Amino acid sequence: MDGARKYFNSTDVIGKTLSINTDGQFETFTVTAVAANTPLNSSIRFDLLMPIQRTIHQDWSQSWTNSFLNTFFLLRPGANIPAVERQMTSIFEEHMAQDLATVRKKHPNVYYHYKLQPFLQMHLDKTYNANNGINQWSDVSYSYILGGIALFILLIASINFINLSLARSLRRGKEIGVRKISGSTRGQLVVQFVSESLLLNLFAFIPAFILVQLTLPAFSQLADKELSITYLFQSSTLVLFAALLIINTLLSGLYPAMVLSGFNPVQTLYGKFRLTGNNYLGKSMVVLQFVIAVFLICGTIVMQQQFRFMLEKDPGYQAAGVAYIPLPDNSDEISTAAFKNRLAVYPSVTATGLISSDFMNTNTTQIAIDGHDMYDVSYFQIDQHVLPLLKIPVLTGRNFTGNTGDSLSCIVNESMVKEAGWKDPIGHRIQWDNHAYTVVGVVKDFHTSSMHEKIHPALIMNSEHFSYGNLLVRIDLRAKEAALTVLRNNFKTIYPFYPWDYGFMDDILADQYQNDKRWTTIVTAAAIMAIFISCLGLFGLATLSIEQRVKEIGVRKVLGAGVLDISLLLSRDFVRLVFIAFLIGAPLAWYFSNRWLQDYAYRISLSWSLFLAVGVLTLAIALLTVGIRAARAATANPGISLRSE
């Protein structure tokens, strides 16, 4: 329906026609139906659907080696999926027997296997690329990361509730004593305190839903997803919430309930009771909180440094001020030359060049060198103006000349020379696509993909066998708006029936790392929240400790101890806990940060100074948190705390 509104501004469009460019020619199509909008979380999204026979080349669809289409099968109930896969592979090998025999002469271990992927797994499964007319899959690891962060924060909050409940228990001592003397059993008290925890958790859901509704637009934009609050009210999600409510109630309320219900009623009524033992559980939970906080802070800093490194690393060419303009599929040499010639007279346009792609979306292929195959070779076509336009240096040999004699010449990069093992690459021949290309030059390595990937060997051609898909234009950034107006007006003059579009190469570079930027922002926010909640937990444990040492503090003050002395005394144990947390959290952060960095071919080196800085920061935050509570206790009137002695 959105497509109907987009193209006709109406949904009553049955029988209306639409002209669509297919293979360089406009054809008229008649609208025969209007489909409902696909759900926002669907993998299959479309504005319009066309017969597949009208949108693909006949030779593509007849080739058994092409795998550019998604094919869906409806299997009978109880079908043996492995058997179906074997049968599909057998049919493939039957039709490809001759070609496979040729391939296996060079590569005897090459085999083809057909696999079926359940439709419901397509959305999150990266094993097979469910693209080509279907939206790119969502990475399931992102769901795990977000779920892990949410569980971390929930765990920290539950630990805080336990510590704060125990801290408040000293003030509820007389209430507990009265209830016990009045006949309440321990079981009844446990039920009471667990019920209080249940109500708190239940009431927390209401503001949580409100916060989700308020922050959902911002988070959707940050995560680059179209999220809806309605997802939370699906039956499976509601069951999950119910389970979460029960688990969190027991997690946060059961231990305090057991401790509080075990108080001696006589001691509680006289105010002469203490929580027994050294409260190892409470201290362990504070350590766990700060382990998580240290882990997230270290991870955040590593992600930020890697993100900055990728943005600042030289890609091997000068992208600033270079615009690219997609050319129509049927743009011939005459119209392209006319477009370039019209632009040459404007002072705001300093250089132009033709290239087969937008330079950051190059394909990879297989080539043959001296009878040996080389895989994962980037390839694209350029004219003689592109290398000087992008300021890519030619290290050996020459650039293209623009003459027809260069149609079977090629330029390679340093990685190609290294991979091929050439000492003198000039004059070597490369077999590709039934043509033999002679190497005439070597350029310095440059990136045609993100820092996630190593620089591929590159095959650069200036061939009459291909058409150029994009025009690169270097403009004077001081006259950017005027230059864009010039580009647009001249494009519409040469190609009046085609939509105007453009982009900047430095934007393409930045767009490659939008996903990294989003996750850096998300983890940073989570780390800030985690350290804040951890400080609340530390404050709760400090309160619990100080409540039990009120008279000790009073005695020390009477004997001459100063505020600083008492503050340091009370803070010492908590600083030790945070230090232990750092000793556990820092190695974990180093290990997982190093694992995460392995996804990048070009990455930062982890330094011990980074983790040391995080340790100092965490200790400073902990000292500030405990120091505030300790200072308040140290400045209290000792007469009040000792008057019952």
N, C-alpha and C positions, 0 to 999 in steps of 0.2 A: 504493500500500500504506500509506503514511503517513496518508492520509486515512481509510482503513478503521480503522487503529489509533486515530486521533484521535477518531472519532465512535462507534466500536463496541468499541474496545479489543480487536479481533480482526481477522484477515484472512479468516476464514470467514464472509462476510457476504452471499453470493449469496442473493437472495430477501428480504432484510431491507428494511425501509422507513425512510425519513428524511423528516421534515417540513421544508420549505424555504419561506421567505418569498419569493414572487414577486409583484411589483407590489402589495405591501401585504396580500396574503392568503397564508396557509399552505396549501401543497399537499403531498400525500403522493407521494413518488417511491420506486420499487423499485430496489434495487441489482441490476444485471444482469451486472456484471463488475468485476474488480479489476485495475487496470493497475499495471505495475511503476513504481517511483519514477523520475522523470526525473533525468538526470544533473545534478550541481550546477552545471555550466557551461552548461546548456541555456538557451536563450531562452524556451522553452515550459515553464512550470511550472504545476502545478495540484494541488488537493486532491481535487476532484471535477469531473466533466464532466456537463453537462446538455444535452438537446435544445435547439437554438437557437430553435426555434419557441416554446418555453415561457418564454423569458427576455427577449424583445424585443417592443416594441409593433409591431403589424401595420403602422401607418402609417409607422413609422420604416423598416421593411424594404422598403416599397414606394416610398419616395421616392428619386429618382435623385440628389438633391443631398446626401443624407446619406453621410458617409464615416467612420462609426464602427466598421466591421467590417473585420477582416483577411480577405482572400479569397485562397485558395491555388489555383494552377493547376498541373496536371501536363501539361507540354508534350511532344509527341512528339519523339523524338531528331531533331536537325537543324532544328527549327522556327525560323523567321525571327522573332526576338523583336520587332524594330521593326515588322514587318508585323502581328503580333498586337496590338501597342499601337495602331497606326493603326486596326485593325478595331474594337477596343474603344472608342476615341474616336468612331469613326463611329457605332456603335450608340448611344452616349450622346447624341450630338447629334441623332440621329434621334428618340429618345424625348423629348428636352428642347427640341425646335425652338421651340415656342411660348414657353417660359420664357426661353430664350436670346435670342430676338428682343426680348423686353421688357427684359432686362438690357442688351443691346447698344444700345438706344436712348439710354441714359444713359452707358454705358461701351462704346464701339465696339471697344475693344481687349481685351476680356475673352475669354479662350479657356480651354477645359478640355482637359487632356491626361491620358490614362491611361498609367501607367508600371508596368512589371514589375520587381520587385527579386529577384535570385537569392536563394534561401532561405539559402544559406550566408553571404551578406553581411548578413543581417538583424541579426545579433548586434552588430556593431560599426558599422554604417552609420547615421548620424544623418539622412540625407536624408529618409527616411520614418519616421514615428513608428509603430513596430511595437508599440503598446501594446494596450489593450482586450482583456484576457484573456491577453495575453502580457506577460511581464516587460519592463520598460523596457530599451531597448538600452543597451549599455555604450559609453561614449565612446572611440573608437579613439585619440584624442589622449592619453588616460591611459596607454595602452600605449606610445605613443611617448615620453612623458615618463619613465616608469619605465625603458624600454629605454635612453633617452639617459643617464639618471643612472647606470645600471649600466655602460654603455660608458665614461662619464667616469671612474668609479672604477676600472674595469679598466685603462684607459689610464694613469691616474696610477700604479697599482700596477706596470704594465709598465715605465714610465719609472723608477720606483724600483729595480726589479730591475736595469735597465741600469746606473744610477749606482752602486748598491751592488756590482754585479759588477766594475765598473771600479775601485772603491775597494779591493776585496779582491784585485784582480789584482796589486798591488804586493807583497802577502804571498805570492803564488803564483809569483813570478818565478823562484825557484830550481827549483820543480817543473817549470815550463815549459822552463827551460834544460836540465835533466837529460833530459827527454823528447825534446827536439830532438837533443841530443848522442847519445842512445841510438838515434836513427834514426827518430823519429816525424816524419811529414810534417805540413805545415800543414793539409792536408785532414783527417788523422786527429785533430789537435787540435781543429779546428772541430767534427767529429762528436762528440768527447768533451764539449765545452762545451755544444753544443746538446742532447746527450743528458741532461746534468745539468739543463738548463733544462726538458726534457721531463718528467723524473722529478719535479722540483719542482712543475710544473704538474699532473701526474697525481696526485701525492699530495695536492695542495691540494683536489682534488675531494672527497676523503673527508671531511675536516672541514667542507667547504662544505655537503655534503649533511646532515651532522649538525646544523650550525647552522640550515639551512633547516627541518629537522624541529622543532628546538627553538623557533624564532622564528615558525613559520608560524601558530600560533593567534593570537598577538598581532598579526601583520601582517594576518591575515584580518579581525580585528576592526577594525583601523585602516582598512583599505581597504574595509570593508563588503562583503566578498566571501566566499563559501564556497570556499576554496581547499583543494586536496588535494595531498599529496606525490606521488600517483600520476601527476599531470600531467607530472612530470619524466621519467617512464619510457615515454612514448609514443615510437614509432619516429622520428617527425619531430623530436622534442626531442632524442633521443639522437644523431641525425645532426648536429643543431645543436651539441651539446656536443662532438662529435668535431671538427667544423670549428673551434670556438672553441679547443679544446686545441691544434690544429695552428697556428692563426694566432697565438695568444698565445705559444706556444713560439718561433716564428720572430721575433715582435715583440720579445720580451724577451731572447732568447738569441743571435740571430744576430750582432748588432753587437758585443756583448762577445766572442763567440767569434772574430770576425775580428780584433779588436784584440789579444786575448791571444795568439792563435796567431802573430801577426806579430812578437813580441818577438825581439830578438837574443840568442841563447843565451849568448854570452860576457859581454855586459853584465848579463844577468839573474843569472848565476852570481856575478859580482862585486858585484851590488847597485848598479850604476851606470847604471841606465836610468831614463828618465822617459817618461810618456805624451806623445807628440809633439803639438805644436800647442797651441792655446788651449782645446781641449775645447769648441768652439762647440756641438757637438751636445748635450753634457750640459747646458750652460747653457741652451740653447734649450728643452730638455725641462723644466728647472726652471721656466722662464718659462711654458711651456704649463701645467704643473701649477698654478701660482698664478693664471694667467688663469682656469682652471676654478674654482679655489677662490674667487676674488674674485667671479666670476659667480654662483656658488651662494649665497655669503654675502649679496650684494646682493639676489638674488632672494628669499632667505628673509626678510630684513628687510622688503622691500616687501610680501610676502605677509602677514606678521604685522601690519604697520601697516594694510593694507587690511582684513584680517579684524577687527581691533580697531575700525576705523572703522565697519564695517557693524554690528557689535554695539552700538556706542555711539550711532549716529545715531538721532535721534528719529524713530520711524515715523509720527508725526502723531496718535497716540492712546496712551492709557495701558493697556498690556497686563498689567501686573503685577497679580496677584490676580484676573484674569478667566478663568473656566473656561468651556469650551463642552461641551455635551452633545448628541450626535446624537439626534434624535427619530425614532421609527419612521416608515416611509413613509406609513402610514395614520393617523397622528396627526391627529385632527380638532381643530377649534377648541375644543370643549368639554373634551376631555381635556387639551389644552395649557393652557387657562385654569385648569383644576383643579390641574395640576402647579405653575403659577406661584403660584397662591393659597396652596397648601400651603407653598411655600418662603417666602412673604412674612412669616410669623409668626416666623421664626427670626432672632435677632440676628446670627448669623454670616453670614447672607446679606444683603447691603446693597442689591443691585439685580439685576433680571433684564430680559432683552430677547430678542426673537426675530429670527433672521436666516436667510436662505435657505441660506447655506453657512457654513463655519468661518472666513470672512472673509479667509483667506489663499489660498483656492483658487477665486477668482471666475473666471467665464467672461468671454470677450470676444465682442462681437457687432457688428453693423452697424446704424446708425440713420440716420434722415433728418431733417435740419434745414433748413427753408426750401427744400425741394426738392433739397438737396445731401446726398449720402451721406457718412457719417463711419464709418471702420472702427476696429477695435481699441478698442472702448469697453467698459470693465468694467461689469458690471451685477449687481445683487443686490437683494433685498428685505429690508426691516427694519421693525420696528414703531417707535412713537414713543419707546421707551425706550432704544434702542441708542446713539444719538448722545450723550445725557448719560451713559450708562453707560461708554462708552469715552472720554468727555471730548473729543469732536471738536467744535470750535467752529463755530457757524453764523455766517458772515461777513455774509451778506445774506439778507433774507427771514426765513423761519421753519422750524421743525421740523415734522414730521408731528403731527397732533392726535389721531389714533386714531379719528377719525370716518370714516364710510363715504364722505364727500365727498372724501377723500384718495386714493381708489382709482385715480384718474387724475391724481394729482399726482406730482411727482418732485423730487428734490434732486440737484444736480450739484456737482462739485468745481471748483476753480480751473482745473485743466487743461482741463476741458470748456469753461469760459467763454473761455479763451484760444484754444482750437482753433476754437471757433465764431465768434470775433471779436465777441462780444457786449459792449456797453458797459453795458447794463442788462439782465441775464439774466432777471429776474423777469417772468413772463408769457409767455415764449417757449414754443413747443410743439415737442415731439419725437415723431416717428413711430417706433414700434417694435412689432413683432409684431401688426400690424393694430390698434394702439391709439394714440391721441394723448395724450401726457402734458404737463401744464403745469408749468413750472418754478416752484416756490414758495420755493426756498431754495438758497443756495450755501454749501458747507462748505470748510474749509481742506483743502488737498491732504494725503493720507495714503497710505501704502504698502499695497497689497494684494498685492504680490509682492516678491521680493528686490531688493537694490540692483543686481542685474544689469540690471534693466529700469527704464526711465523710468516715472513715474507716468502711468497711462493716464487719459484722460477717463473719468469715472465717472458712471453713471446709477443713482441710488438710488431705489427705488420702495417704496411701501406699498400693495400692490395685492391686491385680493380674487381676482385671477386666478391667484395662486400660493400655494403652501403653504410654511411655514417648516420648514427642515430641522434647525436647531440652536437650542438655547437657550443664551444667554450669561448667565453668572451672575458677578457681582462678589462675592467673599467676603472676610471679614476674615482676613487672613493670620496673624493672631495666634491664630486658632482654626481653622487650616487642616484638621486631621484631623477635628475635629468637624463642620465644614462639609461635607466630602466624605462623611461618614457620613450626614448629613442628606440630601444630594443623592441618594445611592444608595438609601437606604431609601424615600424618597418616589417616586423613579423606579420602583422595583420594585412599589410600591403601585399606581401609575397604569398602568404597562405591565408586568404580571407575566410576560408571555410573550416579552419581548424582552431581549436581552443588554444589560447596563449597560456604558457606555463613557463616557469623558470625556477631556479634555485641557486644557492651559493655553495661552493665547495667547502668552505669552512663550516657552514651549517651542516653539511653531510657528515663531516668529521665529528662535530659535536653530537649529532643525532645518533651516531653509532654507540655513544656511551650514555644515552638517556636512561637505559635500563640500569646501568651501574649507578648513575646519579640518583635514580629513584630509590634504589636499595640503600645507598649511603644515607639518604635523608631519613628513610624509615628506621634503619638501625640506629641512627643518631638519636632520633626521638625516643626510641625504646631504651637506649642507654641512659638518657637524661631521666626518663621516668623510673627506670630501675634504680638509679643511684638515689633519686629522691625518696622512693618508697623504702629503700634500704636504710636511709638515714632516719626515717620514721621508726623502723624496727630497732635501730640502734638507740634511738631516743627512748623507746619503750623499755628496752632492757636496762638502760641507764636509770630510768625511773624506778624499775623494779629493784635494782641494786641499792639505789639511794634511799628508797622507802624503808629498806631493812637496816640501813646504817645511820638512821637519823640521830640516834642517841650517841653513837660513836663519833659522828661529826660534831655534835654538841660538846662532848668531852674534850675532843681535840682543840676546839676553839677556846674552851675555858682554860686549857693548859697552854695556850699561846700560839696555836697554829694559825697561819695566815690564810687568806682566801686562795692565793696561788698554790700554797702547799696542799690544801685540801683538794683543789681542783685537779692538780697533777696526780694526787693519790687516787681519786675517783676515776680519772681518765686512763690510768696506766693499764688496767686490765682490758679495757675496750680497744685501746691501741694495739695491744697484743693480739686480740681477736682479728682485727682488720689486717694486721701484718701476716697472720697465718692464712687468711683468705687470699691475700696477694700471692703468697708462696704457692698456693694451690691454683689460683685463677690465672696467673701469668703464664705458667707452662702450658696450661690448656689453651689459652688464647694464642700462644705462639704456635702450637701444633695445628690448630684448626685454621689460623690465619695463613700459615704456610701451605696447608692443603688447599685453601681457597685460592691462593695466588697461583697455584699450578694451572689454573684455567687460563692464565694469561701467558702468552709466549714472551711478552716483554713486561717485566714487573719490577717493583721496588725490592730492595734487600731489607730484610727485617733486622733492626738494630736493637741491642739490649737497652740503649738509652731511651727508646720509645716506651718499653715496659717499665723502666725505672721511673720515668716521668709519670706514668699512670699510677704507679705505686705511691709516689709522693703526693699526687693529686688526691688519691683516695684517702690517704692518711690525713691530709689536711682537712678534707670534708668531714671525716669521722671525728677529728679533734674539735672542729667547730661545732658539730652536732652535740657531742658529749659535753664539751666545754660549757655550752650554754646552760645545760641542765645542772652540771656540777657547780658552776659559778652561782647559780640561784640557790642551791643547797648550802654552799659555803658561806653565803651572805645572810642566811636565815638566823633569827635570834636563837641562840643556844638555850636561853631560859625556857622557851616554849617547849623544846624537845626534851628537856630534863626535868620539867616540873613534877612529873609523876614518879621520879626516882626518890 
